[in-house]
């Protein structure tokens, strides 16, 4: 994963969940993610995030196109790693439309303007409505 190499906006949302999960929004009760980061540059920071869509084409945070919602802990200063963090369970947000996807937001620490990079994996735990 790569940051956008700029302090403003300085972050990229990168979707990681397969398209086959996008349509699960209507049946999900909650979710959590385990984020693992390794082999990172010094100034990288990574967060789990989700986006929602009504049509499966235009994605956003429920109100703003292109935006995402971060959850869990930010991983930074990883170096060779690996460093892992599992988020708390997140109740299915009311802002979710017909589709949802998960990924990471990759950016850089304050004052770092150079491109940052790392290896990332994201494992999802999904709980369906009963």
C-alpha positions in Angstrom: 0.0 0.0 0.0 1.1 3.6 -0.7 0.2 6.9 0.8 -0.6 9.9 -1.5 2.8 11.5 -0.7 1.2 14.8 0.4 0.2 16.1 3.8 -3.0 17.5 2.4 -5.0 15.3 1.9 -2.2 12.8 2.5 -4.3 9.7 2.7 -5.6 7.0 0.3 -8.5 4.7 0.9 -7.6 1.3 -0.7 -10.4 -1.3 -0.9 -9.4 -4.8 0.1 -12.6 -6.8 0.5 -13.7 -8.9 -2.4 -16.7 -7.6 -4.5 -18.7 -10.7 -3.4 -19.0 -9.1 0.1 -20.3 -5.8 -1.1 -23.9 -6.8 -1.2 -23.9 -8.2 2.4 -24.8 -4.8 3.9 -28.5 -5.6 4.3 -27.8 -8.8 6.3 -25.0 -7.7 8.6 -25.4 -7.0 12.3 -21.8 -6.0 13.1 -18.2 -6.4 11.9 -14.6 -6.2 13.1 -11.2 -6.3 11.4 -7.8 -7.5 12.2 -5.2 -5.3 10.5 -1.6 -6.5 10.1 1.2 -4.1 8.8 4.8 -5.0 8.1 7.8 -3.9 6.0 6.7 -0.2 6.4 8.6 3.0 5.8 9.2 5.2 8.9 6.3 7.7 8.5 3.5 5.4 7.4 0.2 5.2 9.3 -2.6 2.7 8.5 -6.3 2.5 9.6 -9.1 0.1 8.9 -12.0 1.8 7.1 -15.2 1.2 5.3 -17.2 2.8 2.5 -20.8 2.5 1.4 -22.6 2.8 -1.9 -26.2 2.9 -3.2 -25.2 1.7 -6.8 -21.9 -0.1 -6.3 -20.1 2.5 -8.4 -19.9 5.7 -6.4 -18.5 5.0 -2.9 -18.4 7.3 0.2 -18.9 7.5 3.9 -22.7 7.7 3.7 -22.8 11.4 2.9 -19.5 12.5 1.2 -18.5 10.8 -2.1 -14.9 9.4 -1.9 -14.7 9.6 1.9 -14.3 6.6 4.2 -15.0 5.9 7.9 -12.0 4.7 9.9 -12.4 2.3 12.8 -10.0 0.5 15.2 -6.5 1.5 16.1 -4.1 3.3 13.9 -0.9 1.4 13.2 2.2 3.5 12.8 6.0 3.1 13.3 5.9 -0.5 12.3 9.2 -0.9 10.5 9.8 -4.5 9.5 7.0 -5.7 11.8 4.7 -7.3 11.7 2.3 -5.4 14.0 -1.3 -6.4 14.4 -4.4 -4.8 15.8 -8.0 -6.1 16.1 -10.8 -3.6 16.3 -13.7 -3.8 18.6 -17.0 -5.0 17.1 -18.7 -2.2 15.1 -22.5 -2.2 15.0 -23.7 -1.9 11.4 -23.7 1.9 10.8 -27.0 3.6 9.9 -25.3 5.5 7.1 -24.8 2.3 5.1 -26.7 2.1 1.9 -27.2 -1.0 -0.3 -23.5 -1.9 -0.5 -20.5 -1.8 1.9 -16.8 -2.5 1.4 -13.8 -2.6 3.7 -10.2 -1.5 3.2 -7.5 0.6 4.7 -6.6 4.2 4.8 -2.9 4.7 4.3 -1.3 8.0 5.1 1.8 9.5 6.6 2.6 11.0 10.0 2.5 14.8 10.5 5.3 16.6 8.8 6.2 13.7 6.4 5.6 14.7 2.8 7.4 11.8 1.1 5.6 8.8 -0.3 5.1 6.1 2.4 4.6 2.4 1.8 3.9 -0.9 3.6 2.6 -4.4 3.3 -1.0 -4.8 4.7 -3.4 -7.6 5.3 -7.0 -7.2 6.5 -9.0 -10.1 8.0 -12.7 -9.5 8.5 -15.1 -11.0 11.0 -18.7 -10.5 9.9 -21.8 -11.2 12.1 -25.1 -11.6 10.3 -28.6 -10.7 11.7 -30.4 -13.6 13.1 
